[in-house]
Amino acid sequence: MSSELGEVRTEDSFDVNAVHEWLRENADVPAEIPRVQQFGSGASNLTYLLTYKDQELILRRPPVGTKAASAHDMKREFIIQKVLLPDFPLVPKVVALCQDLSVIGSDFYVMKKIEGVILRRDMPKDLSLTLEDITLIGDLVIDGLVSLHHVDSAPLAQFSKGPGYVRRQVEGWSRRYRAARTPDVADAEALMSWLDQHQPDDVASCVIHGDWRLDNLVLNLENTPRLVGALDWELATVGDPLMDLGSSMAYWIDRNDEPAFAALRRQPTHLPGMPTREEFIARYLEKSEWECDDFTFYEIFGVFRLTVILQQIWARYFAGQTSNPAFAGFGDAVNIMINRAMRMI
């Protein structure tokens, strides 16, 4: 994980002394001010490493600038993880939530760091994995999602809006795209119309992650690979499991995907040994209790949903609300994703 760490970007900086004093009152930390570094990965909430003499903590806060009204809810993300941990041990242990805006100007929360390896776009040069290891990692991703979808959702009932999850998602993400659209991207009206006309009924209601992908998972790669953590619970809720699977598949790029789409890859799902999207979906359906004769809608929805997430970030970059160079190509990526969804249709 250390390779993605760097100094805090100026636009993302905060008052370290204020955070430290707040932590001194609300958590068990040493007297010495921590060293603060920023994780360069991720494109939504900002994530920092606080290194104390005897412990490492992770701080999560919203980005600067205009955000979607329902996005970046630190209290919600904090509560979901706190409630889920007893039944789903891959969840990080949260430490404290701050809603006092006088500390850094926004809500934030702090959690324990999970030790392990996170696989990004390319495998670390010093990491040697066999074909069997890679195959096992693919199975771990599938099994982890199946396991999450069978956790008792009753403790998270406050986040359930009842039947109609698919409909609300189609309507909500369509509304968000229209609100965030910039003049350099397609209007996507034909895509949104197709989703509206082809949506199925909910197949079930369960705990869903909302962003289940390899670069949100922490692995222990000593000896036999094991899944030891799942991060980024910002979009978690109670909803339809196949919608969660479809969202996950939007990130799962195959070895033979078209070059423009493959260039957007953020995780090493193209490696020999990894399941293809078709194999992932088939294994998930076999291991879970959900039935689905045609996964087309869910896969297209996943592509569209990721498109909206990219566009919301691109809109901030386009408006000059962030200068993070990692976002410079997001406008092009939005058009690539829309074209992909239309070809799938």
N, C-alpha and C positions, 0 to 999 in steps of 0.2 A: 504493500500500500504506500510505502514511503516515496516511491518514484513519482507519484502524482502530486506530492506536496510541494508547495512553494511559499514564497512570501505573500502576505496579504495584499491584494490589489488595492490601490488607493481608493477606488470608488466603492470597495466592499469593506473598508476598514471600520473599526468601531473602537470605543473607549475601553481598552483592555483593563485599566485600573478599576473602572466602574463595574465591569463584569466580575473581576476578581473579588472586589469588596462585596458584591451581591452574593457570590458563591460562598464567601466566608460566612455569611449569615444564613445561608440556605442549604449548604452541603458541607461535607467533610473534606476540606482541601487545606494544604499547607499555607503558611503565612507568605511564602515567596510568590511573587507574581509569575504566572506561567509564560512560557514561550508560546506564541500563537502563530500557526501556519494555516494556509488555506488549501483545501483540496481543489485541484483544477478541474476535475471531472464533474459531471452533473451540469444541468442547464436550467434548473428551477430554483429550489431553495439553496442557500449558500451554506457550506459546511466547512468547519474549521477544526483543527486539532489543537487542544490546550494541553501542553506538556508540563506537568508538575514533576517534582523530584521523585515521587513515589507512585505516580499514576498518570494515565492519559485519558482525557475526556474529549468528547465530541460535542461541539456547539452547532446548532442548526438555527438559522434565521431566514426571513424572507429576503428576496432581492430588493434593491432600491428601485423606485419608479412605480408607475401605474401598473397594477396587477388586476387579473380577473377577480371579481368580487368574492368568489367562493374558493379561490386558490390561496395557498400559503398560510393555512390556518394552523398555527403552531400548537394551540391548545388541543385541537382535534387530533393532530398527529401524536402529541404527547399522550393523550388519554387512550387512544387506540393501542399504542404499544404497551402502556401500563396494564391495560385490561387483558390483552392477549397473552402476555408473557407466561402466565401459569399454565396455559393450555398449548402454547406453541413456543417451545424453547429457543427457536431461531431468532426471536424478537430481541433487539437490544434492551438492556436494562436502563430505563430512564432515571435520571437523578433529580432534576428540578426544572420547573417551568416558571419563566418570568413574564409577567404581563404588565410590568411597570415600565411604561414607555420612556420614563426619564433616564433609564439606565443606558440604552443604546438607540432609542428612538423607534423600536419595534419589539414585538414579542420575540422570545427565543426560548429554547430549552437545551438542556445539557444531558448527555447520556454517556454510559460507559463505552469505551472502545472495544470492539470485538476483534481479537487477534486472528489473523489469517491472510489469505491471498484473495484479491478480487481480480478476475480476468477481464481485461479491457480489450481494446480492438485487436491487439496482437499479444501473443504470449511473451512474457519476459524472457530475455535472452538467456538468463541463468536458470531457467526452469526447464527441466527435462521430463516430459510425460510420455508414457507408452500409449499405443493405440487403445489398449485395454483401459488405461486411466481416463482417456478422453471419452471413451464410450460410457464409463461409469459416471463421469461428471454429467454427461447428457441425461443419464437415468436419474441422477440426484436432482436435477432441475425439474424433471417431470414429477418425480415422487414427492418433492417438496410442495409443488403446487397442488397435487392431489391431496396431500395431507392437510394443507391449509384449508382447502375447500370442504373438509370434513370435520373441522373444529366446530364446537358448539357456538353458534352465533348469538345465543341468548344474551350473553354479557354485553354485546354490542348493539342491542335492540334499539338504543337511542339513535343510531345512525341509519336504521332501516326506514324507508318510506313506503314499504309494502309492495304489493303487486304493481307491475308496470315499469319495472326497472329498465327493460330494453327501450321502451318508448321514451322514458325520461332521458336516457343517454343519447338517443338519436336527436331528440329535440334540443337537448342542452348543448351538445357539441356543435350542432349546426348553428345555434344561436351564437356560440362563442366564436366560431369561424367568421361569421358575418361581422361581428363586432370588432374583431382583430384584423380584418382583411386590410392589406395595403395595396396601392395601385399596381404593384409589380407582380402580383400573383393572380392565378385564375379565380373566377368567382365560385367554382365548384358547385353550382346550383344543380347541374345534372346528377352529380354524385349524391348530393344531399337528398334530392328527390327520389333517387333509387333506394337509398337506405330507408326513407320514410315509407315507401310503398312495399318493401320486401321484409320488414321486420317481423320476426317470429315472436311468439309468446315467451315469457320467462320459462326456463326449464326447471329452475330451482332458486332458492334464496339461501346464500351462505356467505361466510367471510371471504372477501376477495382482496387481493393486494393492490391491484390497479397498475402495477409497474414491474411485474415479475420477469426479470431478465438476468442474464449471467452477471452483468456488471453492477447488479444490486445484491449479489449473493457473495457471502464470505466462505471460502473453502479452507480446510486444513488439508494440505497436500503432503504431509509427512506420512510415509508408508502408503496405505490405501486412502484415496481421496474421501473426505467427508464434508458434508454441508454443515457449517457451524453458525451461520448467521444470515439473516435477510434484512436488508436496509431499505430506507426510503418508503415510509408508510404514509406519505402525504395523500395519496389517492385511495387508500384502503377504505372499505365500507362493507355494507351488507348488500349483496346483489347477485346477479346471475353468473354462475361459474364459467359458462361458455363465452360470455362477453370478456371475462378476465383472460381466458385462454386466447381469444382472438386478439386482444390487446398485446399480449405477450408475443404472439407470432409476428406482429408487425416489425419487431426487432430481430427476428430469427432469420438471418440471411443465409441462403443455401449456397453451395459451391457453384451451381450453374445458373444463378440469377443474372439478369441483364446487368451490364457494367454500370449504368447510371445508378441503379438501386444498390448494387453491391458496394459502390463507393461510399455509401452512407453507413456501412457496417460499423458497429461500436463494440462488438463482442466476437470472440473467435468461433462462431457457430459454423464456419465454413470448413473447419478442419476435418480430415478423415477421421471417422469414429463418432463424430457428432451426428445425431439424428437429423434428417431433413425435416422441414415443416410438416410434410405429410406423415412422416414416421412419428414425429412428436405428437401430433394430433391423434393419430391412431392409438399410440401407447397410452396417452392420457385417457381417452375414452374407454379403453380396455380396462385400465386400472381404477377408474372412477365409476360411479353408478349412473352417470348421465348418458342419455342416448341422443344421438344426432345423426341423421341420415345425410345431411348436406351442410357442410361447414362454411359454405361460400359467404353467406351474410356476415358471419362473425369475423372472417378473415378480412373482408372489405371494410367492415366497421373499424377493425383494429388499425388498418392503414389510415383511414380517415381521422380517427382519434389522435394518432401520433402526428398527423399532418396539422391538426389544430394546435397541439402542444407546441410544435415547431413554429407555427405562425404566431402564436401569442408571444413567444420569445423574440421572433424576428420583428414583430411590431415594436417592441421595446427598443431593439437595436436600431431599427429604421427611424424611430423618433428621437434617437440620441439619448435615451434613458440609461443605456449601458454601452460601454465601449469594449466589452469583452471580445477579443478577436476570435474566440471559439464560435461566436454566433454569426460571423461574417457571411457564411455560405448558407444560412438557414432559409433565405428567400428562395434560392435555387432548389434547395431540398424540398420545400413545400410543393413546387411545381412538379418535381420528379415524382413525389408521392401521389399527387392528384392524378397524374398521367398513368401511374401504375394501377391505381384503383379503377380507373376508367377502362383500362385494358382487361382487368379481371372481370369487370361487368360484361 
